Amino acid sequence: MRLKASAILTIILVSASYTQNLALSKPGEGASAGSEKEKTAIKAFMSQKALAPVEYLLLVGNSKAKDIDELRSSYQSFLLDISKFRKSEKSQKRILSALFYKVHRKYLKSYQELASFSELIADGSYNCLTGTALYALALNELNINYEIIERKYHIYLKVATDEGEILIESTDPINGFITSAKEIAERLAGYDEEQNGKAVFAYTGEVNNAIDLYQMVGLHYYNAAIKHFNKLELRPAYVAVQKALIFYESERLKDFRNLIGEAYAVGRRVALNDIKGD
């Protein structure tokens, strides 16, 4: 979920072509942009008639809802594949271990920092957010209780079993199934430290939250907003973070929305000064 330093430093070069007003302030005001399928789905969520989380995940960053039926079919094949683990008589720990390595080997093929969930389903491009979402959906299918834990720069799964706590780290195909209490503590201590020295959106608050899959949809929109922002696409970035806030009204997302608005205002002022002449 990183913001490029170049995107921040280049904001003052935003051209006079940015003439659209970014005067959106309420989260719901972002629902009017996007494909018809996306608009309908978001309206259903806002009217408390939410679709299944995966329906939203497949739409995030998929502006034309391209091949949505094909993506849904691929996802259903994934569920059918992992449903076989239900018949296992092994311990829950062994089931989870087998599931972890199978999903990584077969479905999580290429790490891409800001890839969308639809890209994961289409070709295996994934990151910590989309990979964790896929594991969470798999655990839902198997009726295994879990927690999605959001940190400032990372997200992971925690599962409590009769044999102890397990941490599932979706970005580590070799050592991402962690059962040792000591190793779990060491991994958690490193999550917020690993971004030191890197140019990121520097939210100053603490983030260590258990969230649900709908709030995770919000974080997928947050990633989409960052992707637009890094390309200086301020209007789409603002709309994406507004959609994020529909699903997850967190302070971090509000701060990022404010940053986009300020960036737009600075760029527009500079552009107007450029065309005034002597």
C-alpha positions in Angstrom: 0.0 0.0 0.0 2.8 2.4 -0.8 2.7 5.9 -2.2 5.7 6.7 -4.5 7.8 9.7 -3.5 7.7 10.8 -7.1 3.9 11.1 -7.0 4.1 13.3 -3.9 6.9 15.5 -5.2 5.4 15.9 -8.6 2.0 17.1 -7.4 3.0 20.8 -8.1 3.3 19.9 -11.7 -0.4 19.0 -12.1 -1.5 20.7 -15.3 -4.5 23.1 -15.9 -6.4 20.1 -17.4 -7.5 19.3 -13.8 -10.6 21.4 -13.9 -13.1 19.0 -12.3 -14.2 19.8 -8.8 -13.2 17.3 -6.1 -15.9 18.6 -3.8 -17.0 15.1 -2.5 -17.2 15.0 1.3 -19.5 12.1 2.3 -18.4 8.5 1.6 -21.6 7.7 -0.3 -20.9 10.4 -2.9 -18.3 8.2 -4.5 -20.8 5.5 -5.5 -22.0 7.4 -8.6 -18.8 6.6 -10.6 -17.8 3.3 -12.2 -19.5 0.5 -14.1 -23.2 -0.1 -13.8 -22.6 -3.4 -12.1 -20.3 -1.7 -9.6 -22.8 1.2 -8.9 -25.6 -1.3 -8.4 -23.5 -3.4 -6.1 -22.5 -0.4 -3.9 -26.0 0.8 -3.7 -27.1 -2.6 -2.5 -24.4 -2.4 0.2 -25.5 1.1 1.3 -29.1 -0.1 1.5 -28.1 -2.9 3.8 -28.7 -5.5 1.1 -25.1 -6.4 0.6 -23.9 -8.9 -2.0 -21.4 -11.5 -1.0 -17.9 -10.0 -0.3 -16.4 -11.7 -3.3 -18.8 -9.8 -5.6 -17.3 -6.5 -4.5 -13.7 -7.8 -4.5 -14.1 -8.8 -8.2 -15.4 -5.3 -9.1 -12.7 -3.2 -7.4 -10.3 -1.8 -9.9 -12.2 -3.5 -12.7 -13.8 -0.3 -14.1 -15.6 -1.9 -17.0 -16.5 -5.1 -15.0 -14.7 -6.9 -17.8 -15.3 -10.6 -17.9 -17.0 -10.6 -14.5 -18.9 -13.8 -15.2 -15.7 -15.5 -16.3 -13.9 -14.3 -13.1 -16.8 -15.5 -11.0 -16.7 -18.9 -12.7 -12.9 -19.1 -12.0 -13.6 -18.3 -8.3 -16.3 -20.9 -8.1 -13.7 -23.5 -9.4 -11.4 -22.3 -6.7 -14.0 -23.0 -4.0 -14.8 -26.4 -5.5 -11.1 -27.2 -5.4 -10.5 -26.2 -1.8 -13.9 -27.7 -0.6 -12.1 -31.1 -0.8 -10.3 -30.2 2.5 -13.7 -30.6 4.3 -13.5 -34.4 4.0 -10.1 -34.6 5.6 -9.9 -36.3 9.0 -6.6 -34.7 9.7 -6.1 -32.2 12.6 -7.2 -28.6 11.9 -3.5 -27.6 12.0 -2.6 -30.1 9.3 -5.6 -29.1 7.2 -4.6 -25.5 7.4 -1.0 -26.3 6.5 -2.1 -28.3 3.4 -4.5 -25.6 2.4 -1.9 -22.8 2.8 0.7 -24.5 0.5 -1.9 -25.7 -2.1 -3.4 -22.2 -2.5 0.1 -20.6 -2.7 1.3 -23.1 -5.2 -1.7 -23.2 -7.4 -3.2 -19.7 -7.2 -0.7 -17.1 -5.9 1.8 -17.0 -8.7 3.4 -13.5 -9.0 3.7 -10.8 -6.4 2.5 -7.4 -7.7 2.2 -4.7 -5.1 -1.0 -3.0 -6.2 -2.7 -5.8 -8.1 -6.5 -6.1 -7.8 -8.4 -9.1 -6.7 -9.7 -9.7 -10.2 -6.1 -9.9 -11.4 -5.4 -12.5 -8.8 -8.3 -14.6 -10.0 -7.4 -14.0 -13.7 -3.7 -14.7 -13.7 -2.4 -15.2 -10.1 -1.0 -11.6 -9.6 -1.3 -10.9 -5.8 -0.2 -8.9 -2.8 -0.7 -9.2 0.9 -4.2 -7.7 0.7 -5.6 -9.8 -2.2 -3.8 -13.0 -1.0 -5.2 -12.6 2.5 -8.6 -12.1 1.0 -8.4 -15.3 -0.9 -7.3 -17.3 2.1 -10.1 -15.7 4.2 -12.7 -16.7 1.5 -11.2 -20.3 1.5 -11.6 -20.5 5.3 -15.2 -19.3 5.0 -15.8 -22.1 2.6 -14.4 -24.6 5.1 -16.2 -23.0 8.1 -13.0 -22.3 9.9 -13.0 -19.3 12.2 -10.3 -16.7 11.7 -9.4 -13.1 12.2 -8.2 -10.6 9.5 -5.7 -8.3 11.2 -4.9 -4.9 9.6 -1.6 -3.3 10.4 -0.3 0.0 9.2 1.5 -1.4 6.2 0.4 -5.0 6.1 -2.5 -7.5 6.6 -2.5 -11.1 7.7 -4.7 -13.9 9.0 -4.8 -15.3 12.5 -6.5 -18.7 13.3 -7.0 -20.1 16.8 -7.0 -23.9 16.9 -7.0 -26.5 19.6 -3.3 -26.9 18.8 -2.4 -23.2 19.2 -2.5 -20.0 17.3 -1.5 -19.9 13.6 -0.5 -16.9 11.6 -1.0 -17.1 7.8 1.3 -14.7 5.9 0.1 -14.7 2.3 3.2 -13.1 0.8 5.6 -15.8 2.1 5.2 -19.0 0.1 7.9 -20.9 2.0 7.6 -19.8 5.7 4.2 -18.1 5.7 2.4 -20.7 7.7 3.6 -19.9 11.2 2.8 -21.9 14.3 5.5 -21.1 16.8 4.5 -18.5 19.3 8.1 -17.0 19.3 8.1 -16.8 15.5 4.7 -15.2 15.4 5.8 -12.6 17.9 9.0 -11.9 15.8 6.9 -11.6 12.6 4.4 -9.2 14.2 7.2 -7.0 15.5 8.7 -6.7 12.1 5.5 -5.7 10.2 5.5 -2.0 11.0 9.3 -1.7 11.0 9.7 -3.1 7.4 8.6 0.2 5.9 11.2 2.4 7.7 13.1 4.5 5.2 10.7 4.0 2.4 8.5 6.6 0.9 4.9 5.8 2.0 1.7 7.6 2.9 2.8 8.3 6.5 -0.3 7.8 8.6 0.8 8.7 12.1 -1.9 6.7 14.1 -1.7 3.2 15.3 -3.3 0.5 13.2 -3.8 -3.0 14.6 -7.4 -3.9 13.9 -9.5 -7.0 13.4 -11.6 -6.4 10.3 -14.2 -8.3 8.3 -14.3 -9.0 4.6 -16.5 -6.0 3.8 -14.0 -3.7 5.5 -11.4 -5.5 3.5 -13.3 -4.4 0.3 -12.7 -0.9 1.5 -8.9 -1.6 1.7 -9.0 -2.9 -1.8 -10.5 0.4 -2.9 -7.8 2.2 -0.9 -5.1 0.3 -2.8 -6.9 1.3 -6.1 -6.8 4.9 -4.9 -3.1 4.7 -4.2 -2.5 3.2 -7.6 -4.3 6.2 -9.2 -2.5 8.7 -7.0 0.9 7.3 -7.9 0.0 8.1 -11.6 -1.2 11.6 -10.6 -4.8 10.6 -11.5 -6.3 12.6 -8.7 -9.9 12.5 -9.6 -10.1 8.7 -9.9 -8.0 8.4 -6.7 -10.4 10.6 -4.8 -13.4 8.6 -6.1 -11.7 5.3 -5.2 -11.0 6.4 -1.6 -14.6 7.7 -1.3 -15.8 4.2 -2.2 -13.3 2.7 0.3 -14.9 4.8 3.0 -18.4 3.3 2.2 -17.1 -0.1 3.3 -14.6 1.0 5.9 -14.8 4.4 7.6 -11.3 4.4 9.1 -9.2 7.4 10.1 -6.3 6.3 7.8 -8.6 6.3 4.8 -10.0 9.7 5.8 -6.4 11.1 6.1 -5.6 9.8 2.6 -8.7 11.4 1.2 -7.6 14.7 2.7 -4.1 14.3 1.2 -5.6 13.8 -2.3 -7.8 16.8 -1.9 -4.9 18.9 -0.8 -2.8 17.7 -3.7 -5.5 18.7 -6.1 -5.8 22.1 -4.5 -2.0 22.7 -4.7 -1.8 21.5 -8.3 -4.7 23.7 -9.4 -3.3 26.8 -7.7 0.1 26.2 -9.4 -1.7 25.6 -12.8 -3.7 28.8 -12.4 -0.6 30.8 -11.5 1.1 29.4 -14.6 -1.5 30.8 -17.0 -1.8 34.3 -15.4 1.3 35.6 -17.3 3.4 38.6 -16.1 
